[in-house]
Amino acid sequence: MESGGTLGTAWLGSGLIDRLVIFTAPSILGRGPRWSDGLAGRPLERALRGRPAPARRVGDDLMCTIEMGC
């Protein structure tokens, strides 16, 4: 599923996401909306945890996969 920050963090915060795949580009834009703003304010003991899989390069981007609920 691909979504924006509001829907994505709602699904993630509810525990319904098994695998999170994040693509990041080697570009720095500065300020702007963040995909995880909907989870802001969680104390460390309530942080969402996952297990990272090896990252891999896809073109000029980096694909990071996190298995959630681990």
Secondary structure, 3 states (H helix, E strand, C coil): CCCCHHHHHHHHHCCCCCEEEEEECCCCCCCCCCCCHHHCCCCHHHCCCEEECCCEEECCEEEEEEEECC
